[in-house]
Structure formats: structure tokens, C-alpha cells
């Protein structure tokens, strides 16, 4: 005889909580944004500690886009797919799995640096189902390597999408851009996916 209370499924519990609070996330304003975002982050972390989110600033066709991300952690990809796959019908939201490729150039501020698509060039080699990259980055040095590598991964998500960056990119080498010949603008990676 099982006398212990049944534990609620983490994914079902998340969506139940989100449905109860959906209006607050739809009607975002600056006054309570930080508190709401902290709550949402904590609830997502109960599902998987790597999950992250983005909520669109503006509405598209009357809906706010709610992007669930693994924050680049491949081991959390299944959690994203599972969470988004079990999303209830939320007429105010478009629920999206993973950060999607962007058409317009994006610029990232990370720590002390700012990096845009125009600051990164690449060469690549296809290896079966994966693409191996060398990224040539303007201003990249050993002293600022950590910031540039982190910002580059975020930009890569905006260029080819988080899922492709995690599942279709093999090895990545980072180096300084010094006007090397035969490098391509990083935006050209979109044509590979």
C-alpha cells in the first residue's frame, strides 16, 4: 500500500502556475518586470536548472512570444522539448522551443565588450552531420577570451538558432580577426542550415 502523497509532475506544475499568472506576463510593464522575471526563472529551474526564457517586448498578431531556451546546454535540450511539447493552449502567447535564427543583425553586450555580427568572420568544414568552425573575432585576445567566447555563443544562436548551434556544430576554434584572407562573414552560416 502506497501511503506517500503523489508528487506532482514538474512540467504540469509549471504550466499550471503559468496559466494562473499568464495575464501578468502578457501585460508586462517596467514596474514589476524584475520580480516577474525572477519568479519565472525560479519556476523554470524547478523543471531543469539550465532552462532560460525570453519574452518578446512587442506583440505579434496580438500574442507575446515566450521562448524557452536551454541556454546553450545540450543536456537540457530534451527538457526544452518536453516542456514546450506539453504547453497548454495559451491564446495570449506563442510558445517557442529554443532561440530562433534572426534575420536582422543583433549586437550583444557581455561584461565589458560589445559584439555584433560584423565583428565575427568564419571558416568552416563539414564533417558528416556536423560543421566545424573557426571564428575570427575583432578585438579577441587571451585577456578577454572568456567574455568574447560567451558573447560569440549567444550571437551564434541568433545567426543559426540555438538548436542548430547545439546539435549541428562540432568543434569551434576562436581566434583574433587580423584581416585573414578567405574568411567569410559569420551571417553566411545561415545558408548551411
N, C-alpha and C positions, 0 to 999 in steps of 0.2 A: 504494500500500500504506500503510495507516494503522498506524504503529507506536507511536503515543502511547496510553497507557492510557486506557480509557474512564472518564470522570468519572461518579461515582455521582449519580443524581438526588437533589437536596436533600431533597425531600419523602420519598422512600423511605428515605433515610439517617436522617431524623428519626424516622420511625416504627420503623425497625429499632432505633435507640438507645432509644427509649421502651419498646419491648417488652422489651428487655434489662434495663430499670430499673423496670419497672412496679410491682413489689412495694414498692420504696422510696417511690414516690409514693402508693401506696394506703395504706401503713402510716405515714403522716406523724405525726411527733411533734415536739415543740418542739426537741429536741436538735440535729437535723441539718437542720431546715427551711430555714434561710438558705442553706446550702450547696446543698441540692437545688434550691431555687428559682433560685439563681444559675446552676446548671448548665442547668436547663430554659430559662431566659431566653436563655442563650448559644446553645443548640441551636435555639431558635425563630428567633433573629436570623440564623442561617445560612440559614434559609429566606427570611425577609424581615425587615429591620431594624425594622419597625414592629410586628411581632407581639408580643402580650402574652398573658397567661393568667391564669386564676383556677382554683383548685382548691377545691371545697366543703369546708367544715370537717367537716360530718357526712356520713353516708352516706344515700342514698335507695335503698330496695329493695336494700341490700347493695352499692351502687355509689357510687364517688366521681365527682362531676361535674367534668369537665375542660373549661373554657370557653376557646376560642381566640378572641382579640379582635384587631381591627386597631387598637385603642387610639384609635378615632375617626378614623383616617387613611383616607379613602375610597380613596386609591390602593392601599391594601393589602387591600381587601375581596376581590379576586379571589384573593389568596394565602390568605386565611382559608378561602374556599370550596373551593379546591383542596386545601389541607391536610386539612381535615375530610372532604372527599369521598373522600380516599384513605386514611383511617384504617382500620387493620386491625380485626378483631373483637377487642375487649378486654373480656372478661366482667366485669372489676372496675371499668370506667369507662363513663360516659355522656359521649360526646364531643359538644360543643355549639359550633356556629358563632355567634359574636357574643354579647355581653352581652344577656341577655333582659330584657323588662319584669318588674318586681317588683310583687307585689300589696301588700305591706306597705311602709310608708314607710321610706325609707332616709335616713340622715344621713351627710354627708361631711365629714371633717376635711381641710383642704387648707391647708398653711402655717399661718398664724395664725388662720384662720377655720374656723367650723363652719357648715354649710348643710344644711337639711333641706327636704323638700317644702313644709312650712308657711311657709317663708321666701320662696317664689317664687310670683308670680302672672303671668298672661299675658293677652295678647290675640293673636288670630291671624287670618290671612286666607288662604283657599285660593286658589292660583294654579295652575290646571291640575292637574298631578300633585304639586305641592309645596305645603307650608304655610309661610307666612312668619310669624315670631313676633316679638313684643316681650315680653321677660322683665323683670318688675318685681321687684327683689330687695331684701329688707330689709337695710339696712346697707351697700349698694353705694355706693362713692364713687370718684372718679378715683384716689385714693391706693391703694385696694385692688382696683382693676378687674381686674388680671391674675389674682389668686387667685380672685375671685368668678366670672370668666368660665370659668376652668378647672374649678372645682368645679361650676358650672352645667351644663357639657357632660357631666360624669360623671353628675350627677343626671338629666339628660335621658335618658341611656342607660338608667338604672334605671326611668324612667317609661314610655318608649315603645320601648325596645330600641335597641341600637347600630345595627342595620341601618336601621331607620326614621329614626333621628336623622341618619345619614349620607346616606341616599338620598331621603328624603321631606321633609326640612326644607330650605327655601330660605334666605332671609335671616333672620338673627337680630339684633335690636337689644337691647342691655342698658341698663337704666336703674334708678334707685333707686325703691323702692316707698315712696310717701308717702301711702298710703290712696286712691289714684286710684279713681274710680268706674268701674264696668263692666269691671273686671278679673276674671279667673277663677282659681281655684286651679289650679296647674300640673298637678295629677293629672288634671284633666279632659281633658288632651291624649290620654290613653289611649283615649278614646271615638272619636278621629279615625282611629285605626289599628287 
